Amino acid sequence: MKAKENRGQGNSRLWVIPLIIVVSVIAVFSIDKIGFGGVADNDPVEPGEKSYYAIFPFEVPEQIAFAGEKVPVGYFDVYESLDRELLSNTFFHSQTIRMIKMANRYFPQIEPILAAEGIPDDFKYLAIAESNLSNAVSPAGAVGFWQLLKGTGHDYGLEINSEVDERYHLEKSTVLACRYIRESYEKYLNWTMAAASYNAGRRGIDRQLTRQKETDYYDLLLNEETARYIFRILAIKLIMEDPAAYGFHLSKQDLYQPIAYDVVAVNGPVTDFADFAKQHNTNYKMLKFLNPWLRDNNLTNSQGKTYEIRVPQPHAREMR
């Protein structure tokens, strides 16, 4: 019985080996014919085809400017830095598409302030680079759309305490950011350097200018965050000025709409903002959404200061 079993196994191996050879030849032929990407060599790949999943890089524009200042994309290091940020922001789909949606709500509040303060419109993209248009809090304690430190807020006249923190007030913090940027421009006479100093601080920029004996942002060796900062802003600008060119297709209905509100002037204390909200036909959640600078559920206001508090208009919460 054992002898018969062994002979049977030997016979099985005799036909298995040729089978393996045949399958291998077919596989090699298929790979050679199709290619490792799964597309036949004689089948041209065209962007936009839906029969397979494909990723195509986007070209870096030959000419681009920030705040009217030319970006030297002819330099390989500048080209590759911008290419990196274009790739990062284009293929970080969820984050970038959300920024496009959010910008429709918040840019109309930021743009008129930039214009009134004499700051180029491109600086609105700093708010995305800084906070993704959110009231973020950094590990260093910088807060709001413009990521302002407490000391900076105090220096520029914002009210900051346990009940009120105007760094979270979009309009007031935007005015502060504009004034800081204007001061930087007056120092460097260059908007790109002014933007870089917003990230690194003027002292940090001055230190590198002295150390490296340079005057141009694109000629400076900087820490990674500041080195990427301007290029991230440029990538955001390119994508948001023409989303469809980078694969983002949104209709008007996809965009987040501004919230219609009325302003209530308050020049005395507010004991409970939940009650205040009910009195104005809204709720605590919506009140804080429109007034994130109110940091507590009450307002002492012992000095009788006048505060403008926003309350949503009737049906403002409903989708349109």
Residue pairs with C-beta under 8 A, 6 or more apart in sequence:
33 40
33 41
34 40
34 41
35 41
37 45
38 52
39 45
39 52
45 54
47 54
47 56
55 91
57 83
57 87
58 86
58 87
58 90
58 245
58 246
60 73
60 79
60 82
60 83
60 86
61 73
61 238
62 73
63 70
63 73
64 70
64 71
64 73
64 82
64 234
64 238
65 71
66 122
66 191
66 192
66 195
66 230
66 233
66 234
66 237
67 120
67 122
67 123
67 191
67 192
67 195
68 120
68 191
69 190
69 191
69 192
71 78
71 82
71 218
71 234
72 78
72 218
73 79
73 82
75 218
78 218
81 227
81 228
81 231
82 231
82 234
82 235
84 228
84 231
85 228
85 231
85 232
85 234
85 235
86 235
86 238
86 239
86 246
88 232
88 235
89 95
89 96
89 232
89 235
89 236
89 239
90 96
90 235
90 239
90 246
90 247
95 132
96 239
96 248
97 248
97 250
98 132
99 128
99 132
99 133
99 236
99 240
100 239
100 240
100 243
100 248
100 250
100 255
101 250
101 254
101 255
101 256
102 132
102 133
102 256
103 128
103 133
103 240
104 255
104 256
104 257
104 258
105 255
105 256
105 257
105 258
105 259
106 127
106 133
106 145
106 170
107 124
108 258
109 170
109 171
109 174
109 258
110 124
110 127
110 170
110 174
111 121
111 124
113 171
113 174
113 175
113 178
114 120
114 121
114 123
114 124
114 174
114 178
115 121
117 175
117 178
117 179
117 182
118 178
118 182
119 178
119 181
119 182
120 191
122 191
122 233
122 237
123 177
123 178
123 181
123 191
123 195
125 233
125 236
125 237
125 240
126 146
126 177
126 195
126 198
126 233
127 133
127 145
127 146
127 174
127 177
128 233
128 236
129 199
129 229
129 232
129 233
129 236
130 145
130 146
130 147
131 144
131 145
131 146
131 147
133 145
134 145
135 143
135 144
135 145
135 168
135 292
136 143
136 144
136 147
137 143
138 147
140 149
141 149
141 150
142 148
142 149
143 165
143 167
143 168
144 167
144 168
144 169
144 170
144 173
145 170
145 173
145 174
146 167
146 173
146 174
146 176
146 177
148 158
148 167
148 173
148 176
148 177
150 160
150 167
152 176
152 180
153 160
153 165
153 166
153 167
153 176
154 160
156 176
156 179
156 180
158 165
158 166
158 167
158 169
158 172
158 173
158 176
159 165
159 166
160 166
160 167
162 295
162 296
163 294
163 295
163 296
163 298
163 299
163 300
164 293
164 294
164 295
164 299
164 307
165 293
165 295
166 172
166 173
166 293
167 173
167 293
168 292
168 293
168 295
169 292
169 293
172 293
177 198
180 198
181 194
181 195
181 198
182 194
184 193
184 194
184 197
184 198
184 202
185 191
185 194
187 194
187 197
187 202
188 194
188 197
188 205
190 216
190 217
192 217
192 218
192 230
193 205
193 216
193 217
195 229
195 230
195 233
196 205
196 217
196 222
196 226
196 229
196 230
197 204
197 205
199 225
199 226
199 229
200 208
200 222
200 223
200 225
200 226
200 229
204 226
208 214
208 220
208 221
208 222
209 215
209 220
212 219
212 220
212 221
214 220
217 230
220 227
221 227
238 246
239 246
239 248
243 249
243 250
257 320
259 289
259 290
259 312
259 316
260 312
260 313
260 316
261 290
261 310
261 311
261 312
261 313
261 316
262 310
262 311
262 312
262 313
263 308
263 309
263 310
263 311
264 280
264 308
264 309
264 310
264 311
265 306
265 307
265 308
265 309
266 299
266 301
266 306
266 307
266 308
266 309
267 301
267 304
267 305
267 306
267 307
268 301
268 304
269 298
269 299
269 300
269 301
269 302
270 276
270 298
270 299
270 301
271 298
272 297
272 298
273 284
273 287
273 288
273 294
273 297
273 298
273 299
274 283
274 284
274 297
276 287
276 309
277 283
277 284
277 286
277 287
277 311
280 287
280 311
281 311
281 314
282 311
282 312
284 297
286 312
286 317
287 294
287 309
287 311
288 294
290 310
290 311
290 312
291 309
291 310
294 309
299 307
301 307
